[in-house]
Structures are given as C-alpha cells and as structure tokens.
Amino acid sequence: MEDKLNALFQPFCEYVAAGRYREAHALIRALPPGTDFPDLKLQAALAAMLASVEDREKQLATLVAELAVLRASQEKGVRLLEEENSSLRKNMRKTLGRVVGLTRNAAMQTLIGQIERIADVPVNMLITGETGTGKGLIARYIHYAGARAKRPFVGLNCAAIPASLLESELFGIEKGVASGVSARIGHFEQASGGTLFLDEIGDMPMESQAKILSALENGYISRVGGRKPVEIDPRIIAATHRDLEEACEQGTFRQDLFFRLNVIRLHIPSLRERREDIPLLAQHFLHSAGVRYRLQPMRFAPETLDMLEAYSWPGNVRELEHIVERCALLAATSRIEPQDLPPQLLEPAPENSGRKRKASASRLQRSDPAGNLAERLQAHPGLLSAVSRRIAAYTARSALFEVSGADATDPQSAAGAAVSAGTDSAKAKASLSGRSPAPSGSLRTMEAAYVMKALEHCGRNKSRTAAFLGITREGLRKKMKRLGLT
C-alpha cells in the first residue's frame, strides 16, 4: 500500500512543485472510485485552489497588457486630435482671412488692420453694422486670429432666446431647480479662456443686462439655483445693428454696460457703401456654391455684375450670398445672365416706395449739398459703369421701337417691318436708324407693336425679351396675354 501511495504521490508532488496544478488535480480525479488517500485529497484541494489563482493571475496579466495597448492607442488618438484641431484652427483662420480680405474698400482695409493689431488683446469689443454685413464672421476671425484660438468660441443670439431662459443659457443651472431639470453649464463657463460672442445684444432685456454687467465687473458668476461662485475669464465680443448710444438715451440699454463693452468699437460698412467689393464677393460666393453643390465652373456676364453693383442691397452681404447661390442653381448655362437674377434686381422700385426714394434723396442732399453727382459717380467706377450700360440699353430699346411707315394699327405688320439684329444693342440701333417716329394710334396698339418687335429682336426668347424690356418673364407673359399676342 505504501509503495502504491508513493507511486501516486511522487508525480503529484512534482506537478505541484512545477506549477502544473491542473495536471495534479487531474491525477487525483483519475484515482479509482473508493480510493481513500486523505493526504492526496488535501493536496488535490490545494492544487485546485492554486490552479484557480493561476488562472486569475493570467487573466489579470492579460487585462493589464490589453489596458496598456488601449492606453497607448488613446494617447496616440489624443495627439492626432490635437494635431487635427491645430490644423483646423489654422485652416479656419486662413479661410476667414481670405473671406474678410475680399475687399478694395478703404474702410474695410482699415478695419482689417485694426483687427490684426487687437486680435491678441483680451479686451471687450463692440461690433456695429447693419443686418447681414458679417458681424459674426468678423467676430470669428478675431477669435481665430488671436492667442485665444485654442480655446472655445461660443456664440449666442440674444434676440433668439426668450427672456425667461436667457439667464440659464448665459450662466448655467443647477440640478433640481425645477422638475426634470438637469445641471448644465452656461455660455460664460463654456467660453472661459476663449471668446463669448453676444450677437444682437441691443435686444437683450434690462434685467439680463444687469447680470452680465455684474459678471464682467466681478469675474465670476453664479448658476441659476446655485450658491457657489464660478470664476470665469471669457473675452466678450458683442454685436448689434442698433444705435446703442441712442438706446442709452431712451433708457432701453444700460449706459454702464455700454461703456464696459465699448472698449474697442469696430464698424462694418454696408454693402452699398463698398460697391467695389461686390464683384469680388459675388465671384467668391459663386465658387463656393459650385463646390458645395458640385456644379460646373460658372461665371457672370459683365451686364450681370453691373446690375449687382447697381442694386441697393438692403440685406447686405447675406442677401448677396443667397442671390448668387440661387443664380448658380437656377441658371440655364454656365454663364449667369441678367435674366437669371431674381425679380427685385430686374424690376424698378414700385410706385408706393416714394417715401423711401424721398428719404434716399434727402440723405444724398445732406451728404452732397452741392449736388455734384458727376464727382460722386466718378468716385464709384462700378456704379458709373452700371449707369452707362443702362443708358446704352435704354438707347438701344428706343432705337428698336422706332417703326417704319407700315400700318401701325396692325401689330403683326408692324412686327413684320422690324429688322432682326440679334442681341447686340449697337447692331439693333444701327440697323434701325433713320426710321420714322413711333406710329400714331391707340396706346394698346403701340404697346403690342413694341412687344412684338422686342420679341423678334431677341429671337422669340421670352426670358431675354423680358430682361431687354426691364420686366420679369411672368410680367411679359401677362402683358402678351392682355394684348392678345402669341
């Protein structure tokens, strides 16, 4: 019996000494049923425990190795993200710089020079200008061109947030203030170390103005429902289309907040004050639309650019961008012609806009009391070119509408007497020279003859005819229906 026990116990001990616990445990399980060796059973229990420990140690070592690989991967990802963010910030600065730099206007060039000098200075700024002039674009350019470009740029439209929610949006809110409300940080905390852009600050309620003033003066805020002050360090860039000085006099804007924001004021001129920039901006927006919508390369006809320069642009640069995008999508060819422009650029101002025209004339008289219009036109070459082209077009239409001695009472015969000269206004004028004055007869008959001659002159193309007559295509269709023309 002792020999048999030693024969079994010796390999068992060797397995345990060598750390082969699973094999030692398997040796015990292989004993015949009924075998009773207390020492071996005790050793088997110890072997099972050691095998379990070994498995756990092995799993732990595997887990540690996997975590090390994951950590290295995360560190590499963080480095790649930092490099990508740095590259994106540089690209954003270059992109914004190219757009802002699309100018020949002296006032805009002075503005860009001021921005380059103050971009690194963490002072509050106030940007003024009409709606659509690009105040938000200038604010972003200031941020990405300065030392705070690595920190967030946070924007908030003060006119788009209800007064009841504006405080929580600005300063944050604590959990449990109201039913179902979770804690969140506000725009001031998000922009700490970066830039907080408060757009349309002139529309902010008075009670919110007081809290913003307190935050700027003290350098800390308190969340809604919170008691612990939170330190903040954002640079404030405010923008408005309103006259804040006048609002201070009327009591709708706090004067102390105005002084706090108006450390550096940047005024963006309207688009009609920088007409020399319209071709540059239009070409840029046309290229951007082509890239965005994968369109073929497109260009403007010279007459189209002249009409763009002559328009008043009440919506400023934003309106120009939308109109160029519309033309890029709806133009029949790669060349954008005048008839591709929307109706407001083709039709003259309505008759009920006399008050606006009087106001414009009054402003012109105040700015130029001597009435020296020639000098003003020479100061704007684009506007002068547009006026010259419109005068030439009007002269061409006048020459076209001079009919011969044909029967003026018959629109078809009057149209048959017309000489087709293509679309060249100079050829039209030359081919129709020496004709008699407009025929006598009813106004309806004369109008019908004129429309028919314009159609023949433009090759029966209704879009070109409408642009030639200075009306919309729909207006031409209604006119032809009223006159019974086909």
ROKEZA-309191 format. One line per 5 residues: number of its first residue (from 1); their letters; for each residue x, y, z of C-alpha. Coordinates in steps of 0.02 Angstrom, whole numbers, plus 32768, in hexadecimal, padded with zeros to 4 digits. Example, Ala and Ser with C-alpha at 12.3 -4.5 7.8 and 13.67 -1.06 7.14 Angstrom:
REM residues 2
1 = as = 8267,7F1F,8186 | 82AC,7FCB,8165
//
This chain:
REM residues 486
1 = medkl = 8000,8000,8000 | 808C,8077,802C | 80E2,8053,7F88 | 8041,8079,7F2A | 802A,811A,7F8C
6 = nalfq = 80DB,8152,7F65 | 80C3,8126,7EAD | 802E,819B,7EA5 | 806C,8221,7F1C | 8115,823B,7ECA
11 = pfcey = 80D4,8277,7E1E | 804F,82DB,7E78 | 80D4,8338,7EDB | 813B,8353,7E3F | 80A6,83A0,7DE7
16 = vaagr = 8083,8414,7E7A | 813B,8444,7E8B | 8143,846C,7DD1 | 80A5,84D5,7DDA | 8043,8459,7D71
21 = yreah = 7FAB,8463,7DE3 | 7F2D,842E,7D61 | 7F8B,838C,7D3E | 7F9A,8368,7DF9 | 7EE1,8382,7E0D
26 = alira = 7EBE,8311,7D77 | 7F2C,8289,7DC7 | 7EBE,8288,7E62 | 7E1F,8282,7DF9 | 7E66,81E9,7D9F
31 = lppgt = 7E71,8180,7E3F | 7DFF,80E8,7E43 | 7D5A,80FC,7E9E | 7D64,80D2,7F56 | 7E1A,8102,7F64
36 = dfpdl = 7E34,815D,8007 | 7ED7,81BA,8019 | 7EB8,824F,808F | 7F61,829C,806A | 7F45,8294,7FB1
41 = klqaa = 7E97,82E1,7FC1 | 7EDD,836F,8028 | 7F64,838A,7FA6 | 7EDF,8383,7F1C | 7E7C,840C,7F72
46 = laaml = 7F18,8475,7F7F | 7F3F,8454,7EC7 | 7E90,848B,7E94 | 7EA1,852B,7EF7 | 7F4C,854F,7EAC
51 = asved = 7F09,852C,7DFD | 7E7D,85AA,7E18 | 7EFA,862C,7E56 | 7F68,860A,7DBF | 7ED5,8624,7D49
56 = rekql = 7EAA,86C9,7D9B | 7F5E,8703,7D95 | 7F66,86D6,7CDF | 7EC4,8733,7CBB | 7F02,87C9,7D1D
61 = atlva = 7FA6,87CB,7CBC | 7F45,87C0,7C18 | 7ED2,884D,7C50 | 7F66,88BB,7C82 | 7FB6,889D,7BD8
66 = elavl = 7F13,88C9,7B7E | 7F00,8967,7BE6 | 7FB2,899A,7BBC | 7F8D,8986,7B03 | 7EEA,89E6,7B15
71 = rasqe = 7F41,8A72,7B74 | 7FC6,8A80,7AEF | 7F3E,8A85,7A6A | 7EE0,8B0C,7ACB | 7F7D,8B75,7AE0
76 = kgvrl = 7F9E,8B67,7A26 | 7EE9,8B98,7A03 | 7EF8,8C30,7A75 | 7F95,8C67,7A1B | 7F41,8C52,7972
81 = leeen = 7EA8,8CB4,79AD | 7F16,8D40,79EF | 7F74,8D47,794A | 7ED0,8D43,78EA | 7E84,8DCC,7955
86 = sslrk = 7F1F,8E36,7940 | 7F16,8E1C,7884 | 7E5C,8E45,7881 | 7E7A,8EE5,78E5 | 7F01,8F19,786A
91 = nmrkt = 7E91,8EF0,77D6 | 7E02,8F4E,7828 | 7E70,8FE6,783F | 7EAA,8FDD,7789 | 7DFA,8FC3,7747
96 = lgrvv = 7DB0,9050,77AD | 7E43,90BF,7780 | 7E27,90A1,76C6 | 7D6D,90CB,76D3 | 7D88,9165,773F
101 = gltrn = 7E17,919C,76CC | 7DA6,919F,7632 | 7D9E,925B,762D | 7DDD,92F3,75D1 | 7D81,936A,7645
106 = aamqt = 7DEF,93DE,76AB | 7D7F,93D3,7746 | 7D83,9315,7744 | 7E40,9313,772C | 7E52,9386,77C3
111 = ligqi = 7DDF,9312,7826 | 7E4A,927A,77FA | 7EE5,92D6,7831 | 7E94,92FD,78D9 | 7E62,9247,78F0
116 = eriad = 7F14,920B,78D3 | 7F53,9282,7959 | 7ED3,9255,79DF | 7EB5,919B,79BF | 7F2A,9166,7A4C
121 = vpvnm = 7EEA,91E8,7AC8 | 7E67,919E,7B41 | 7DF9,9239,7B47 | 7D3E,9247,7B2A | 7D08,927E,7A7C
126 = litge = 7C69,92C1,7A2D | 7C46,92A0,7975 | 7BC3,930E,7923 | 7B75,9308,7877 | 7AD5,92E4,7819
131 = tgtgk = 7A88,9238,7816 | 7AE2,91C3,779F | 7B88,9221,7798 | 7BE9,9190,77E5 | 7BFB,91BD,789D
136 = gliar = 7C02,9106,78CF | 7C87,90E3,784D | 7CF3,9171,788F | 7CDE,9131,7941 | 7D19,9083,7910
141 = yihya = 7DAC,90CC,78B1 | 7DE1,912F,794B | 7DD9,9091,79B5 | 7E3A,901E,793F | 7EBA,90A4,7915
146 = garak = 7EE5,90C1,79CC | 7F39,9067,7A5D | 7E93,901D,7A99 | 7E7A,8FB4,79FD | 7EA0,8F14,7A5F
151 = rpfvg = 7E0D,8F33,7AD2 | 7D54,8F2C,7AA3 | 7CF4,8FAC,7A3E | 7C42,8FB0,7A83 | 7BBA,9015,7A2F
156 = lncaa = 7B0D,9046,7A6D | 7A86,90A8,7A13 | 7A38,910F,7A9E | 799E,9136,7A35 | 7977,907E,7A13
161 = ipasl = 796F,9046,7ACB | 78D3,906B,7B34 | 78F4,90DD,7BC7 | 78C0,9054,7C41 | 7947,8FDF,7BFF
166 = lesel = 79D1,905C,7BDB | 7A1A,905A,7C8B | 7A2B,8F9D,7C90 | 7A78,8F9C,7BE2 | 7AF9,901E,7C15
171 = fgiek = 7B24,8FE5,7CC6 | 7AEC,8F2E,7CCF | 7A74,8ED8,7D44 | 7A80,8E5E,7DD7 | 7A2A,8DB7,7DE0
176 = gvasg = 7982,8DB5,7E38 | 7957,8E6D,7E1E | 78B9,8E32,7DC8 | 7868,8D8C,7DA5 | 78C8,8D28,7D23
181 = vsari = 7955,8DA9,7D16 | 7A06,8D65,7D11 | 7AA4,8DC7,7D37 | 7AFE,8E1A,7CA6 | 7B80,8EA1,7C92
186 = ghfeq = 7B5B,8F45,7C3B | 7BAD,8FA1,7BAD | 7C1B,9008,7C21 | 7C6C,8F6B,7C67 | 7C79,8F18,7BBD
191 = asggt = 7CD5,8FAF,7B78 | 7D4A,8FC5,7C0C | 7DF8,8FE0,7BC7 | 7DAE,8FF8,7B19 | 7D31,906F,7ACA
196 = lflde = 7C78,908C,7AEE | 7C1D,90DC,7A5C | 7B7B,9132,7A8F | 7B1F,9157,79ED | 7A92,91D8,79EA
201 = igdmp = 7AB8,920F,7A9B | 7A4D,92AA,7A7E | 79B2,923A,7A8B | 79E1,91F4,7B36 | 7968,9216,7BC7
206 = mesqa = 799E,9293,7C4B | 79A3,9214,7CDA | 7A1A,91A4,7C78 | 7A87,923B,7C50 | 7AA0,925C,7D0A
211 = kilsa = 7ADA,91A9,7D29 | 7B52,91AD,7C97 | 7B9A,9250,7CDA | 7BB3,91FF,7D85 | 7C0B,9169,7D37
216 = lengy = 7C80,91D9,7CD3 | 7CAB,9244,7D69 | 7CC5,91B7,7DE8 | 7D0E,912F,7D79 | 7C9C,90A7,7DBC
221 = isrvg = 7BE9,906B,7DA8 | 7B6A,9004,7E08 | 7B01,8F81,7DB3 | 7A45,8F8A,7DC0 | 7A18,8F36,7E65
226 = grkpv = 7ACE,8F2C,7E9B | 7B2B,8F80,7F29 | 7BE0,8F5D,7EFD | 7C32,8FE3,7E90 | 7C87,8FA7,7DF2
231 = eidpr = 7D20,9004,7DB3 | 7D1D,9031,7CF9 | 7D94,9081,7C7D | 7D42,909A,7BD3 | 7D64,9125,7B57
236 = iiaat = 7CBF,9176,7B2A | 7C9B,91A8,7A76 | 7BEF,91F8,7A68 | 7B97,9225,79C7 | 7AFC,9287,799B
241 = hrdle = 7AA7,92DF,790A | 7A5A,935E,7981 | 7A9E,9406,79B9 | 7AC9,93DF,7A6E | 7AF0,9493,7A98
246 = eaceq = 7A40,94C3,7A64 | 79FD,942C,7AC3 | 7A58,9469,7B5F | 7A05,9513,7B4D | 795B,94C0,7B39
251 = gtfrq = 7979,9452,7BD2 | 796F,93AB,7B77 | 7A28,9381,7B8F | 7A95,9396,7C28 | 7B16,941E,7C12
256 = dlffr = 7B93,93CC,7C89 | 7B8B,932A,7C25 | 7BA3,938C,7B84 | 7C42,93DB,7BCB | 7C7D,932F,7C04
261 = lnvir = 7C65,92E4,7B56 | 7C9B,937A,7AF0 | 7D55,936A,7B15 | 7D7A,934F,7A5C | 7CF3,9371,79DC
266 = lhips = 7CFB,932A,792C | 7C7D,9369,78AD | 7C5C,9303,7810 | 7C20,936D,777C | 7B86,9335,771D
271 = lrerr = 7B99,92E2,7673 | 7B55,937A,7616 | 7BE2,93DF,7665 | 7C64,9367,761D | 7C20,9343,756F
276 = edipl = 7CD0,9324,752E | 7CD0,9283,7596 | 7C32,923B,7547 | 7C8A,91E5,74B3 | 7D0C,9197,7526
281 = laqhf = 7C89,9157,75A0 | 7C15,911B,7515 | 7CA1,90B7,74C3 | 7CD0,906B,756B | 7C1C,9038,7592
286 = lhsag = 7C08,8FF1,74E3 | 7CA3,8F85,74F7 | 7C6B,8F4C,75A5 | 7BBF,8F1C,7563 | 7C0E,8EBB,74D5
291 = vryrl = 7C7B,8E58,754E | 7BEC,8E3C,75C9 | 7B6F,8DFE,7547 | 7BEF,8DB1,74CF | 7BC1,8E22,743E
296 = qpmrf = 7C23,8E44,73A0 | 7C95,8EDD,73A2 | 7C2A,8F79,738D | 7C46,9032,736D | 7BE6,90D5,7367
301 = apetl = 7BBC,9136,72CB | 7C00,91E9,72D6 | 7B4D,922D,72CE | 7B1F,91BF,7362 | 7BAD,9203,73CC
306 = dmlea = 7B78,92B4,739E | 7AC7,9290,73D9 | 7B0A,9247,747B | 7B71,92E3,7499 | 7ADD,9355,7476
311 = yswpg = 7A67,92FE,74F1 | 7A4C,934C,759D | 7A66,92AA,7601 | 79F9,92C5,769B | 7A2D,9219,76D9
316 = nvrel = 7AE6,923E,76BC | 7B64,91B0,76A7 | 7AEB,9129,76E3 | 7A6D,9159,765C | 7AF7,9159,75D8
321 = ehive = 7B2E,90AB,760C | 7A7D,9066,7601 | 7A5A,90B7,7558 | 7AFD,9075,750E | 7AD6,8FC8,7550
326 = rcall = 7A28,8FD2,7502 | 7A71,9006,745A | 7AF0,8F79,745F | 7A67,8EF8,7479 | 79E7,8F3D,73FD
331 = aatsr = 7A53,8F80,736F | 7A37,8F24,72CA | 7AEE,8F31,7295 | 7B98,8F49,72E6 | 7B8C,9004,72C3
336 = iepqd = 7B18,9061,7338 | 7AB6,90DF,72D2 | 7A4B,9171,7311 | 79AB,910C,72F7 | 79EC,908D,7376
341 = lppql = 79E3,910F,73FF | 794A,9116,7473 | 78BC,9191,744C | 78F0,9213,74CD | 7990,9233,746C
346 = lepap = 7937,923F,73C3 | 789C,92A4,73EB | 789E,935D,7419 | 7867,9392,74C5 | 77A7,938E,74DC
351 = ensgr = 7746,942F,74D6 | 7718,9424,758D | 77CE,9435,75C0 | 77CE,94F1,75A7 | 77EE,950E,765E
356 = krkas = 788B,94A3,7658 | 78C7,94FB,75BC | 78AA,95A5,760E | 790A,956C,76A7 | 799A,9530,7639
361 = asrlq = 7999,95D4,75DB | 7999,9633,767E | 7A30,95CF,76BC | 7A89,95EE,7617 | 7A66,96A8,7624
366 = rsdpa = 7AA6,96AE,76D6 | 7B44,964E,76A9 | 7B5E,96B1,7608 | 7B0C,975D,761C | 7B5F,979E,757F
371 = gnlae = 7B0A,9715,751B | 7BAB,96E9,74C0 | 7B6D,9641,7480 | 7BF6,9630,73FC | 7C7E,962F,7480
376 = rlqah = 7C1E,95AE,74E7 | 7C0A,953C,7451 | 7CC2,954B,7426 | 7CEC,951A,74D8 | 7C91,9474,74BA
381 = pglls = 7CCC,942C,7412 | 7C5A,9395,7420 | 7BBE,93FE,7439 | 7BF0,9470,73AA | 7C08,93D9,7339
386 = avsrr = 7B5E,9395,7369 | 7B09,943C,7346 | 7B61,9448,729F | 7B28,939B,726C | 7A75,93BF,729E
391 = iaayt = 7A76,945E,7237 | 7ABB,93FC,71A2 | 7A35,9377,71B7 | 79AE,93FC,71BF | 79F3,944D,7120
396 = arsal = 79F2,93A4,70C9 | 793E,9384,70FB | 790C,9432,70BF | 7960,9410,7016 | 790D,9366,700B
401 = fevsg = 7860,93AE,7029 | 786C,942A,6F99 | 77FE,93DB,6F12 | 77EF,93FC,6E59 | 775A,943B,6DF8
406 = adatd = 7702,9393,6E04 | 7650,9389,6E3F | 765C,93B6,6EF5 | 75B0,9377,6F1C | 75E5,92C5,6EF4
411 = pqsaa = 765E,9280,6F74 | 7690,91EF,6F03 | 76BA,9262,6E70 | 771B,92D5,6EE4 | 777A,9241,6F26
416 = gaavs = 7798,9204,6E75 | 77E9,92A9,6E4B | 7868,9293,6ED7 | 791A,9268,6EAB | 7966,91DD,6F12
421 = agtds = 7A12,9209,6F50 | 7A37,9182,6FD2 | 7A58,91B4,7085 | 7ADD,9237,7065 | 7A91,92DF,7095
426 = akaka = 7B0D,933E,7028 | 7ADA,92D8,6F8F | 7A24,92F1,6FBA | 7A3C,93AC,6FC2 | 7A9F,93B0,6F1E
431 = slsgr = 7A25,9343,6EBF | 798E,93A9,6EF6 | 79D8,9455,6EDC | 797D,94CF,6E6C | 78CF,948E,6E91
436 = spaps = 7839,94FA,6EB3 | 77F8,9523,6F61 | 7782,94AE,6FBD | 76DC,9492,6F63 | 763E,94E7,6F92
441 = gslrt = 75AA,9486,6FD2 | 756C,9441,7077 | 75E4,941F,7105 | 75B5,9366,7100 | 75E4,935B,7048
446 = meaay = 768B,93B2,7064 | 76B2,9344,70FA | 768A,92A6,7097 | 76FC,92DF,7009 | 7789,9303,7082
451 = vmkal = 777B,925A,70D8 | 7778,91FE,7031 | 7812,925B,6FF4 | 786C,9234,7097 | 7841,917C,7083
456 = ehcgr = 7882,9179,6FD1 | 791F,91D6,7007 | 7943,9154,708F | 7922,90BF,701E | 7879,9098,706F
461 = nksrt = 78D3,906F,7112 | 785C,90AA,7199 | 78DD,90AF,7225 | 7952,911E,71C0 | 78C0,9188,7186
466 = aaflg = 7887,91A3,723A | 7937,91D5,726F | 7943,9246,71D5 | 789F,929D,7202 | 78D0,92AA,72BA
471 = itreg = 7843,923A,72FA | 7835,9189,733A | 780C,90F4,72CD | 7766,90E0,7327 | 7742,9198,7308
476 = lrkkm = 7764,917F,724F | 76EE,90E9,724A | 7661,914D,7299 | 7682,91E0,7226 | 767A,9170,718B
481 = krlgl = 75D9,9120,71C9 | 758B,91CB,71E8 | 75BE,9207,713A | 7586,9167,70E4 | 7634,913C,70A5
486 = t = 7675,908D,7089
//
